[in-house]
Amino acid sequence: MQISIFFHFPRCDPFFIRCIKPNIKKIPGLFDVEYVGAQLRHSGIMEAIHIRKEGYPIRITIEEFANR
């Protein structure tokens, strides 16, 4: 599964992969929206998305930072 994801995003340069469990009971085919949402919030992914939407990339050079 992880390998196939990379083929969908050929221009991405991934730094890491975060595993999100779809449900607490590990039942195949069951997706618990609240459980997944809590994992995303507690891991900081939602905040990272918010920061990216504001126009700040995760990594910038010192020169780019100084120009802002």
N, C-alpha and C positions, 0 to 999 in steps of 0.2 A: 504494500500500500504506500509506504513512504517513497519508494522509488518512483511510482507512477505520478505522485504529486509534483516531483521536480520536472517532469515532462510538460506539465501544464503551465509552468512558470519559467521558461527558459532564460529570460532576461534577469531573473532574480539572483542575488548572491546571498544565499541564506547563511546566517551565522550560527543558528541553533534551531532545534525543533522542540516544541513544547507538546507534551502528550496530555490530552484532555480526555477524561473518562466520560463516556456518554451517560452512564448511570451508576449508582453506588452499588447495585447488586450484581453488576457485570452480566446482565441478561442481554443476549444478542438481539438486535433489532429494537431495543428500547432506548429512547432518547429523552432524558429528563432535562427540560429547558432550564428549570431553576437550578439544578445541580451543576449543569455546564456553565450557566451564567455566574454562579458563585465562584467556580474555579477560575473563570476568566477575570473576575474582579479581584480576587485574592492574589492572583499571580502577577498582577500589574499589567496585564495585556490590554484591558479596557483603557487604562490611563495612557499607555503607549499609543493606542489608536487615537485617542483624543489629542495628544501632543502632535502626532503626525498630521492630523487634520488641520491643526493650527498653522502648519507650514514649517515645523521644526523637524528636520530629519534626526534620526537617532545618533548618527555620527557626522560631525562636520569638522573641517580643518580649522586651525587656529585663525587663519586669515579670514575665513568665512564668518567665524564668530566675531572677530574684531570689526568687521564691516557692518554687522547688524547693530 
